[in-house]
Amino acid sequence: MNIIIADDEEFIRLGLEKILTKMDLDITVIGSYSNGMDAWAHISKLGEGELDVLITDIKMPMMDGLRLIEHLRDKTIATIVLSGFSEFEYARKALRYGVRDYLLKPVDKANLYDLLIKIKQERDESMLAGDMNEPILPQESISKEKEHHVIEQMKSILEQEYDKNFEMERMAETVGMSANYLSRLFKQETGMTLTDYLIDIRIEKAKQFLTDHPNLKNYEISQLVGYSDPVYFNKLFKKMTGETPKDYKGKHR
């Protein structure tokens, strides 16, 4: 996922870069700019699909965030607006320009992660819908036996490499299929998206670590199951199990 940041406060840009590069979403920050004009100069040279997300402040010199967003109207780029409380009305106006969402400063890492996950899933689903309208490719006529083998292979990879960054393209290459077809096949055969299946595995592994290794710190377990942000891991664990890792550990000692 390629991202460009536009904010006139350097410490915010640097902070966002640090947060983004630590997320397990295969993110690349391809540009970081202090004003909308420089950001647009870069974006205008990019081809279709070369930029996935723009994260922009509202008030910036030379070209503000709203002007920058207006320039993007004919491009399929998800835009996230950063806003202070005093800029709330600006942020609401930005939503009318087709902005994906806005985040209040200081940015909450878990909220940003959830938003990027949604954007990624929506893009994957959109690409999948496009694939379904295309002529059937030779690989889509493969036997049911082959399909079953591929799904089992996928499950095995996820169960063995649950602690690593999930890269759909790399996995697709491993089994010799396109990423979109593989994603659709997995959902069709298991009733779950690959992302949800991986989350289930990671949470089950976390439960094992909490039960079998109670001396491990929360951040250590978070990293062991593939999450670089322990705060996000905490929220996800509670969402999936109904209790925090600490509470779960206390009950299962």
N, C-alpha and C positions, 0 to 999 in steps of 0.2 A: 504494500500500500504506500503510494508516494504522496507526501504531504508538503505543503508550503505554509510557512508561518509569516504573518504580517502584524507587527506590533511595534510602536515607537519606544517601548521600554525594553532596554536590552536584557535586564534581569528576568523579565517575563519570557522573552524569546529563548534565552538560555535554559530557563527552568523547564519550559515546555519541551525543548529538544531532549533534555535529560529524561523527562518523564516518558516521552514517546519512544525513545530508543530502548528503554528498559521493558516495554510492553512486549508480550509474546504474540505479536500480530504481524511480524515480518514488515516493519515500518521503515521507510527511508525518508528522512527530511531532505528534500532536494533543493530547498531554498528557505532563507530566513531574512526578512527585510523590515526596515524601520519605517517604511511608508508604502502607501498603496501604489504609487507610480512605479517604484522599482519592482514591486511584486508583479504588477501587470505586465511590465516589460518582459519579465521571465515567462509568465503564464501565456502571453500572446504568441510566444515562439514554440510552445509545446503542441504536439500533435494530439489527436483524439486518444484518450486512454492513458496518456503519460502523466496526468495528475489526477489523483483520486479525491483528495480532500484539501480545502483551504481553511486554515484557522486564522481569522483576522480580528483585529481590534476595530472599534468604531472610529474613535478620534485619532487621526494621524496626520502629519504634515503632508503637503504636496497633493495627496489624493487620499480622502478618508475612506473608511471601510465601506460605507454605503455606495460611494461612486465605484469602488472596486467591484463590489457585488453586482452592480448594474452592468458592468462590462462582461460579466460571466453568464448573462442570461441565455446566451445561445450555446453554452458549453455544459456538458454533463459532469459537473464537478460538485461534490457535496461541500457545502460551506457551513462552518461553525463560527459563530460570532462570539467574541469575548466582550463582556460588558460589566461595568461597575454599576452599583445601585443607582447612581446619579444619571446613568445613560439608559435606564430601563425603557423609556419611550422610544429611543433610537433603536434599541434591540427589537422592540415589537414591530417597528416600521420595517426593519430588516427582514422579519419573518414574511412580510407581504411580498418581498422580492424573491421568495423561493428559498430562503435560507433553511438549512436542515434543522438547526437548533441553535440556542445560544447558551453560554455558560457564564455564570457570575464569577468575577474575580474575588479572591484567589481561586484558581481552578481546582476543583475536587478531582483527584486522580481517578477514583472509582467511577465517577459520573462520566468523565472523558472516555475511559476504557469502555464502559457500557455503550456509549454513543457510537464509538468507532466500530464496536462489534455489530451494532445494528446496521450501520452504513455498509459494512463488509457483507453482511448476510443479505441485505437488500440488493446489493450489486450482484452477488452470486445468484440470487433468485432471478434477477432481471436477465442475466446472461443465460441462465437455464431456460427461461421462457423463450428467449431468442433461439436457443438451440432446438427447442421442441417444435418450432415453426420451420426449421430448415429441413431439407431432404435428409432422409435417413442415411447415415454413414455406414460403411461396411462394418465397422466395429460394433454397431448397434444391432447387428443380426447374429451376434455371437450366441453360442448355445447356452441354455440355462445352466448346464453343468459348469461351463467356464465362468458364468456370472457368479455362481455360488462360490466357486474357488476364489475368485477375486475378492468377494466380500469377506470371506474367511481370512484371506491374506491381509486385507485392510484392518480387520479387527485385531489380528495378531500384531501388526505393526504398531497400532495405537496402544495396545496393551504393553508392548515392550518399550516403546519410546514416548510414553505419556509425559515424561519430564522434559522433553525437548520442544522447541518451537514448532508449531504445526504449520507445515508448508504444503498446501494442496497440490501445487504444481509438481513438487518433488515426489510426492506420493503417487500422483498420476503417472509420472514417468516410470516409477518403479513397477507399476502393474501394466504399463503399456496402453493407457487409455487417455482420453482428454479429461481435463479436470471437471468440466461441466457434466459430461456424461457420467463420470464416476460419482460425482455428487448426487446426481439424480438416481442412479442405480442404488447407491447405498441407502438413500431415503426410502426408495421403493421397497427394498428387501428387508430393511430393519425397522422402518417406521420412525426413524430418528435421523436428524442431520448429523453429519460427521462431527460438528462442533459440540452438539449435545451429547453424543456418544463419548467423546473425549472428556467432557466435563464430568460425566458419570464415573468414568474410570478414575480420574484424578481425585474426585471426592472419596471414592471407595478406598483408594490408596492412602489418602490423608487419614481416614478413619483407622486404617491398619497401623499407621505410624503413631497416631495418638494413643492407641491401645497398647501396642507392643513396645513403643519407645517413649514413655511418658516424660523422659528427661529432655527430649528435644524441644527447643524453643519454637514458638509459633512461626517466626520468620524462616526458620530452618525447614520446617515441614512445608511451608509455602513454596520454597525454592525446590525442594525435593519432588514436588508434584507438578512443577512447571510454571509456577506463578512468581514473577519477580516482585510483585507488589503485595506484601502481606495484608495490607488494609483491604484490598480488593478480594484477596483470598478469604479473609474473615467474613466479608459480606456475602460472598458466593456460597461459602460453607453453610452459613446460617440460612440463606435462601433455600438451599437444597435439602438441609436436614432439620431445620427448625430450631437449631441451637448453635451457639458459638463453638469453635474448636475447644476453648477452655472448658465450657460446660460439658461438652461431649467427653472430654478426657476425664473430668471429675466423675461422671456417671459410670465410666467403663474401666476404671482402675481396678 
